[in-house]
Amino acid sequence: MPFTRAGALWSALIAGFLVLIVLLVFIMQNTGPVDLAFFAWTWNLPKGVAILLAAISGGLLTALVGTARIFQLRRAAKRNIAAQR
């Protein structure tokens, strides 16, 4: 069977839904309250939600740092190409 973009999109969509279902089960099984404190702020969240928010925050921070590095490398590549001319 040949590889197509539509097939890859379907596969990614199904995998994404499976991950969402697993996350939903995880959150529903970890509903016990957790007290969180950050500097002067304190709040109370379900344990599953707190872990999910921490994972999302870590992912966003990683994406931000990666994006900055990509821009830095592109700028260096453009300078290198201009210097070779």
N, CA, C and O atoms as CSV, one atom per row, in Angstrom:
chain,resi,resn,atom,element,x,y,z
A,1,MET,N,N,0.845,-1.175,0.000
A,1,MET,CA,C,0.000,0.000,0.000
A,1,MET,C,C,0.895,1.245,0.000
A,1,MET,O,O,1.778,1.363,0.850
A,2,PRO,N,N,0.686,2.158,-0.922
A,2,PRO,CA,C,1.555,3.342,-1.012
A,2,PRO,C,C,1.280,4.337,0.114
A,2,PRO,O,O,0.171,4.432,0.640
A,3,PHE,N,N,2.327,5.065,0.458
A,3,PHE,CA,C,2.220,6.099,1.499
A,3,PHE,C,C,1.625,7.366,0.886
A,3,PHE,O,O,2.101,7.848,-0.142
A,4,THR,N,N,0.592,7.894,1.518
A,4,THR,CA,C,-0.007,9.142,1.048
A,4,THR,C,C,-0.109,10.119,2.207
A,4,THR,O,O,-0.088,9.721,3.372
A,5,ARG,N,N,-0.219,11.393,1.881
A,5,ARG,CA,C,-0.372,12.402,2.927
A,5,ARG,C,C,-1.696,12.239,3.659
A,5,ARG,O,O,-1.777,12.448,4.870
A,6,ALA,N,N,-2.722,11.867,2.922
A,6,ALA,CA,C,-4.027,11.661,3.561
A,6,ALA,C,C,-3.955,10.496,4.552
A,6,ALA,O,O,-4.532,10.560,5.638
A,7,GLY,N,N,-3.243,9.437,4.171
A,7,GLY,CA,C,-3.082,8.301,5.073
A,7,GLY,C,C,-2.294,8.684,6.320
A,7,GLY,O,O,-2.623,8.254,7.426
A,8,ALA,N,N,-1.244,9.501,6.134
A,8,ALA,CA,C,-0.457,9.959,7.275
A,8,ALA,C,C,-1.295,10.849,8.183
A,8,ALA,O,O,-1.190,10.768,9.407
A,9,LEU,N,N,-2.125,11.698,7.587
A,9,LEU,CA,C,-2.996,12.574,8.372
A,9,LEU,C,C,-3.987,11.757,9.185
A,9,LEU,O,O,-4.220,12.050,10.358
A,10,TRP,N,N,-4.571,10.735,8.572
A,10,TRP,CA,C,-5.515,9.871,9.293
A,10,TRP,C,C,-4.818,9.174,10.446
A,10,TRP,O,O,-5.357,9.100,11.550
A,11,SER,N,N,-3.619,8.662,10.193
A,11,SER,CA,C,-2.865,7.971,11.247
A,11,SER,C,C,-2.558,8.909,12.406
A,11,SER,O,O,-2.706,8.535,13.570
A,12,ALA,N,N,-2.131,10.128,12.086
A,12,ALA,CA,C,-1.824,11.106,13.132
A,12,ALA,C,C,-3.089,11.489,13.897
A,12,ALA,O,O,-3.047,11.665,15.115
A,13,LEU,N,N,-4.204,11.616,13.195
A,13,LEU,CA,C,-5.468,11.965,13.845
A,13,LEU,C,C,-5.909,10.861,14.809
A,13,LEU,O,O,-6.330,11.145,15.930
A,14,ILE,N,N,-5.814,9.623,14.377
A,14,ILE,CA,C,-6.197,8.502,15.238
A,14,ILE,C,C,-5.266,8.405,16.447
A,14,ILE,O,O,-5.723,8.193,17.570
A,15,ALA,N,N,-3.956,8.560,16.213
A,15,ALA,CA,C,-2.995,8.521,17.321
A,15,ALA,C,C,-3.270,9.655,18.311
A,15,ALA,O,O,-3.188,9.453,19.523
A,16,GLY,N,N,-3.594,10.839,17.803
A,16,GLY,CA,C,-3.911,11.980,18.671
A,16,GLY,C,C,-5.136,11.707,19.525
A,16,GLY,O,O,-5.147,12.027,20.714
A,17,PHE,N,N,-6.163,11.120,18.934
A,17,PHE,CA,C,-7.366,10.804,19.707
A,17,PHE,C,C,-7.088,9.741,20.763
A,17,PHE,O,O,-7.635,9.806,21.864
A,18,LEU,N,N,-6.244,8.764,20.439
A,18,LEU,CA,C,-5.891,7.752,21.431
A,18,LEU,C,C,-5.136,8.376,22.604
A,18,LEU,O,O,-5.375,8.019,23.757
A,19,VAL,N,N,-4.239,9.295,22.315
A,19,VAL,CA,C,-3.509,9.983,23.383
A,19,VAL,C,C,-4.480,10.793,24.238
A,19,VAL,O,O,-4.368,10.793,25.464
A,20,LEU,N,N,-5.423,11.479,23.612
A,20,LEU,CA,C,-6.410,12.253,24.366
A,20,LEU,C,C,-7.261,11.356,25.266
A,20,LEU,O,O,-7.579,11.731,26.394
A,21,ILE,N,N,-7.626,10.183,24.774
A,21,ILE,CA,C,-8.413,9.258,25.588
A,21,ILE,C,C,-7.597,8.794,26.794
A,21,ILE,O,O,-8.115,8.737,27.909
A,22,VAL,N,N,-6.331,8.466,26.574
A,22,VAL,CA,C,-5.471,8.042,27.682
A,22,VAL,C,C,-5.326,9.178,28.696
A,22,VAL,O,O,-5.384,8.939,29.902
A,23,LEU,N,N,-5.137,10.413,28.219
A,23,LEU,CA,C,-5.037,11.556,29.129
A,23,LEU,C,C,-6.325,11.762,29.917
A,23,LEU,O,O,-6.287,12.056,31.112
A,24,LEU,N,N,-7.448,11.609,29.257
A,24,LEU,CA,C,-8.732,11.764,29.940
A,24,LEU,C,C,-8.893,10.719,31.035
A,24,LEU,O,O,-9.345,11.044,32.133
A,25,VAL,N,N,-8.531,9.470,30.755
A,25,VAL,CA,C,-8.601,8.412,31.769
A,25,VAL,C,C,-7.659,8.742,32.925
A,25,VAL,O,O,-8.021,8.575,34.090
A,26,PHE,N,N,-6.442,9.214,32.601
A,26,PHE,CA,C,-5.476,9.569,33.641
A,26,PHE,C,C,-6.027,10.661,34.547
A,26,PHE,O,O,-5.922,10.561,35.770
A,27,ILE,N,N,-6.613,11.699,33.964
A,27,ILE,CA,C,-7.155,12.811,34.754
A,27,ILE,C,C,-8.331,12.339,35.605
A,27,ILE,O,O,-8.461,12.735,36.763
A,28,MET,N,N,-9.178,11.502,35.038
A,28,MET,CA,C,-10.347,11.031,35.782
A,28,MET,C,C,-9.949,10.130,36.950
A,28,MET,O,O,-10.665,10.075,37.950
A,29,GLN,N,N,-8.822,9.423,36.843
A,29,GLN,CA,C,-8.384,8.546,37.919
A,29,GLN,C,C,-7.563,9.274,38.971
A,29,GLN,O,O,-7.315,8.722,40.043
A,30,ASN,N,N,-7.142,10.483,38.695
A,30,ASN,CA,C,-6.325,11.258,39.635
A,30,ASN,C,C,-7.031,12.565,39.979
A,30,ASN,O,O,-6.565,13.651,39.636
A,31,THR,N,N,-8.159,12.435,40.662
A,31,THR,CA,C,-8.960,13.618,40.976
A,31,THR,C,C,-8.722,14.153,42.383
A,31,THR,O,O,-9.348,15.131,42.792
A,32,GLY,N,N,-7.827,13.519,43.118
A,32,GLY,CA,C,-7.533,13.988,44.474
A,32,GLY,C,C,-6.920,15.378,44.454
A,32,GLY,O,O,-6.111,15.681,43.576
A,33,PRO,N,N,-7.289,16.231,45.404
A,33,PRO,CA,C,-6.783,17.615,45.391
A,33,PRO,C,C,-5.300,17.694,45.779
A,33,PRO,O,O,-4.800,16.921,46.596
A,34,VAL,N,N,-4.630,18.658,45.157
A,34,VAL,CA,C,-3.215,18.918,45.429
A,34,VAL,C,C,-3.067,20.420,45.662
A,34,VAL,O,O,-3.575,21.226,44.882
A,35,ASP,N,N,-2.375,20.789,46.727
A,35,ASP,CA,C,-2.090,22.207,46.972
A,35,ASP,C,C,-0.786,22.568,46.275
A,35,ASP,O,O,0.239,21.917,46.476
A,36,LEU,N,N,-0.837,23.608,45.459
A,36,LEU,CA,C,0.346,24.074,44.738
A,36,LEU,C,C,0.707,25.467,45.225
A,36,LEU,O,O,-0.167,26.284,45.516
A,37,ALA,N,N,2.002,25.727,45.310
A,37,ALA,CA,C,2.479,27.045,45.730
A,37,ALA,C,C,3.596,27.480,44.796
A,37,ALA,O,O,4.500,26.703,44.489
A,38,PHE,N,N,3.527,28.725,44.349
A,38,PHE,CA,C,4.555,29.305,43.501
A,38,PHE,C,C,4.733,30.750,43.938
A,38,PHE,O,O,3.852,31.585,43.737
A,39,PHE,N,N,5.880,31.033,44.536
A,39,PHE,CA,C,6.143,32.332,45.153
A,39,PHE,C,C,5.004,32.651,46.126
A,39,PHE,O,O,4.816,31.920,47.099
A,40,ALA,N,N,4.246,33.716,45.893
A,40,ALA,CA,C,3.196,34.101,46.830
A,40,ALA,C,C,1.837,33.490,46.473
A,40,ALA,O,O,0.890,33.593,47.253
A,41,TRP,N,N,1.738,32.861,45.312
A,41,TRP,CA,C,0.462,32.310,44.880
A,41,TRP,C,C,0.305,30.883,45.385
A,41,TRP,O,O,1.255,30.100,45.379
A,42,THR,N,N,-0.885,30.561,45.813
A,42,THR,CA,C,-1.221,29.181,46.166
A,42,THR,C,C,-2.581,28.862,45.562
A,42,THR,O,O,-3.477,29.705,45.541
A,43,TRP,N,N,-2.721,27.648,45.076
A,43,TRP,CA,C,-4.003,27.221,44.555
A,43,TRP,C,C,-4.135,25.721,44.699
A,43,TRP,O,O,-3.158,25.016,44.949
A,44,ASN,N,N,-5.361,25.243,44.536
A,44,ASN,CA,C,-5.707,23.849,44.745
A,44,ASN,C,C,-6.277,23.302,43.436
A,44,ASN,O,O,-7.251,23.837,42.904
A,45,LEU,N,N,-5.667,22.238,42.923
A,45,LEU,CA,C,-6.118,21.613,41.676
A,45,LEU,C,C,-6.199,20.103,41.858
A,45,LEU,O,O,-5.549,19.553,42.746
A,46,PRO,N,N,-6.989,19.429,41.028
A,46,PRO,CA,C,-6.917,17.966,41.011
A,46,PRO,C,C,-5.523,17.523,40.544
A,46,PRO,O,O,-4.908,18.180,39.704
A,47,LYS,N,N,-5.042,16.429,41.084
A,47,LYS,CA,C,-3.686,15.952,40.802
A,47,LYS,C,C,-3.452,15.733,39.306
A,47,LYS,O,O,-2.408,16.126,38.784
A,48,GLY,N,N,-4.402,15.116,38.615
A,48,GLY,CA,C,-4.256,14.856,37.183
A,48,GLY,C,C,-4.133,16.133,36.375
A,48,GLY,O,O,-3.325,16.214,35.450
A,49,VAL,N,N,-4.929,17.128,36.719
A,49,VAL,CA,C,-4.880,18.418,36.021
A,49,VAL,C,C,-3.551,19.116,36.282
A,49,VAL,O,O,-2.973,19.712,35.373
A,50,ALA,N,N,-3.068,19.046,37.509
A,50,ALA,CA,C,-1.793,19.688,37.847
A,50,ALA,C,C,-0.641,19.063,37.061
A,50,ALA,O,O,0.218,19.780,36.545
A,51,ILE,N,N,-0.616,17.738,36.966
A,51,ILE,CA,C,0.442,17.070,36.208
A,51,ILE,C,C,0.318,17.386,34.728
A,51,ILE,O,O,1.326,17.605,34.056
A,52,LEU,N,N,-0.899,17.413,34.212
A,52,LEU,CA,C,-1.109,17.750,32.802
A,52,LEU,C,C,-0.647,19.178,32.510
A,52,LEU,O,O,0.012,19.417,31.498
A,53,LEU,N,N,-0.985,20.127,33.382
A,53,LEU,CA,C,-0.536,21.508,33.184
A,53,LEU,C,C,0.985,21.627,33.243
A,53,LEU,O,O,1.574,22.407,32.494
A,54,ALA,N,N,1.617,20.871,34.115
A,54,ALA,CA,C,3.078,20.883,34.193
A,54,ALA,C,C,3.687,20.331,32.905
A,54,ALA,O,O,4.674,20.876,32.410
A,55,ALA,N,N,3.120,19.274,32.364
A,55,ALA,CA,C,3.631,18.693,31.121
A,55,ALA,C,C,3.441,19.647,29.945
A,55,ALA,O,O,4.332,19.796,29.109
A,56,ILE,N,N,2.278,20.290,29.885
A,56,ILE,CA,C,2.019,21.246,28.808
A,56,ILE,C,C,2.966,22.437,28.920
A,56,ILE,O,O,3.497,22.903,27.912
A,57,SER,N,N,3.180,22.927,30.122
A,57,SER,CA,C,4.101,24.057,30.325
A,57,SER,C,C,5.520,23.681,29.908
A,57,SER,O,O,6.207,24.473,29.262
A,58,GLY,N,N,5.958,22.494,30.268
A,58,GLY,CA,C,7.284,22.038,29.861
A,58,GLY,C,C,7.411,21.911,28.349
A,58,GLY,O,O,8.435,22.279,27.773
A,59,GLY,N,N,6.375,21.392,27.712
A,59,GLY,CA,C,6.379,21.277,26.251
A,59,GLY,C,C,6.418,22.626,25.566
A,59,GLY,O,O,7.146,22.809,24.590
A,60,LEU,N,N,5.637,23.575,26.071
A,60,LEU,CA,C,5.645,24.916,25.483
A,60,LEU,C,C,6.984,25.608,25.678
A,60,LEU,O,O,7.463,26.291,24.772
A,61,LEU,N,N,7.589,25.444,26.836
A,61,LEU,CA,C,8.901,26.026,27.082
A,61,LEU,C,C,9.951,25.420,26.150
A,61,LEU,O,O,10.801,26.137,25.623
A,62,THR,N,N,9.895,24.108,25.948
A,62,THR,CA,C,10.814,23.438,25.033
A,62,THR,C,C,10.614,23.937,23.608
A,62,THR,O,O,11.591,24.183,22.900
A,63,ALA,N,N,9.370,24.090,23.180
A,63,ALA,CA,C,9.086,24.589,21.836
A,63,ALA,C,C,9.590,26.022,21.669
A,63,ALA,O,O,10.111,26.374,20.611
A,64,LEU,N,N,9.442,26.841,22.693
A,64,LEU,CA,C,9.910,28.224,22.631
A,64,LEU,C,C,11.423,28.287,22.476
A,64,LEU,O,O,11.932,29.034,21.639
A,65,VAL,N,N,12.138,27.516,23.269
A,65,VAL,CA,C,13.601,27.487,23.188
A,65,VAL,C,C,14.045,26.918,21.834
A,65,VAL,O,O,14.986,27.430,21.228
A,66,GLY,N,N,13.380,25.877,21.367
A,66,GLY,CA,C,13.709,25.299,20.063
A,66,GLY,C,C,13.477,26.269,18.931
A,66,GLY,O,O,14.283,26.339,18.002
A,67,THR,N,N,12.384,27.027,18.988
A,67,THR,CA,C,12.092,28.023,17.956
A,67,THR,C,C,13.154,29.116,17.944
A,67,THR,O,O,13.601,29.535,16.876
A,68,ALA,N,N,13.558,29.576,19.117
A,68,ALA,CA,C,14.612,30.595,19.185
A,68,ALA,C,C,15.903,30.062,18.583
A,68,ALA,O,O,16.602,30.794,17.882
A,69,ARG,N,N,16.231,28.806,18.843
A,69,ARG,CA,C,17.455,28.207,18.297
A,69,ARG,C,C,17.368,28.072,16.786
A,69,ARG,O,O,18.361,28.302,16.096
A,70,ILE,N,N,16.219,27.709,16.255
A,70,ILE,CA,C,16.042,27.601,14.806
A,70,ILE,C,C,16.257,28.949,14.146
A,70,ILE,O,O,16.948,29.034,13.131
A,71,PHE,N,N,15.672,30.019,14.709
A,71,PHE,CA,C,15.876,31.357,14.151
A,71,PHE,C,C,17.343,31.754,14.202
A,71,PHE,O,O,17.853,32.374,13.270
A,72,GLN,N,N,18.017,31.402,15.279
A,72,GLN,CA,C,19.435,31.709,15.418
A,72,GLN,C,C,20.247,30.987,14.341
A,72,GLN,O,O,21.134,31.585,13.732
A,73,LEU,N,N,19.955,29.719,14.104
A,73,LEU,CA,C,20.679,28.965,13.087
A,73,LEU,C,C,20.381,29.465,11.681
A,73,LEU,O,O,21.278,29.500,10.839
A,74,ARG,N,N,19.138,29.852,11.413
A,74,ARG,CA,C,18.797,30.401,10.097
A,74,ARG,C,C,19.547,31.701,9.837
A,74,ARG,O,O,20.059,31.925,8.741
A,75,ARG,N,N,19.605,32.553,10.854
A,75,ARG,CA,C,20.320,33.817,10.701
A,75,ARG,C,C,21.807,33.560,10.415
A,75,ARG,O,O,22.400,34.221,9.562
A,76,ALA,N,N,22.395,32.615,11.117
A,76,ALA,CA,C,23.808,32.278,10.906
A,76,ALA,C,C,24.020,31.688,9.512
A,76,ALA,O,O,25.028,31.980,8.869
A,77,ALA,N,N,23.088,30.863,9.039
A,77,ALA,CA,C,23.211,30.282,7.703
A,77,ALA,C,C,23.123,31.364,6.632
A,77,ALA,O,O,23.875,31.326,5.658
A,78,LYS,N,N,22.214,32.330,6.798
A,78,LYS,CA,C,22.095,33.424,5.833
A,78,LYS,C,C,23.368,34.259,5.794
A,78,LYS,O,O,23.818,34.660,4.721
A,79,ARG,N,N,23.950,34.522,6.964
A,79,ARG,CA,C,25.210,35.282,6.996
A,79,ARG,C,C,26.326,34.501,6.302
A,79,ARG,O,O,27.149,35.077,5.590
A,80,ASN,N,N,26.346,33.190,6.517
A,80,ASN,CA,C,27.374,32.353,5.910
A,80,ASN,C,C,27.245,32.350,4.392
A,80,ASN,O,O,28.252,32.425,3.688
A,81,ILE,N,N,26.021,32.264,3.877
A,81,ILE,CA,C,25.788,32.287,2.438
A,81,ILE,C,C,26.184,33.643,1.867
A,81,ILE,O,O,26.811,33.709,0.810
A,82,ALA,N,N,25.825,34.722,2.552
A,82,ALA,CA,C,26.177,36.067,2.079
A,82,ALA,C,C,27.691,36.276,2.079
A,82,ALA,O,O,28.219,36.959,1.202
A,83,ALA,N,N,28.390,35.696,3.052
A,83,ALA,CA,C,29.846,35.853,3.128
A,83,ALA,C,C,30.549,35.069,2.023
A,83,ALA,O,O,31.649,35.445,1.616
A,84,GLN,N,N,29.953,34.008,1.535
A,84,GLN,CA,C,30.567,33.207,0.490
A,84,GLN,C,C,30.462,33.855,-0.883
A,84,GLN,O,O,31.203,33.483,-1.793
A,85,ARG,N,N,29.576,34.795,-1.050
A,85,ARG,CA,C,29.381,35.444,-2.372
A,85,ARG,C,C,30.388,36.459,-2.639
A,85,ARG,O,O,30.365,37.089,-3.696
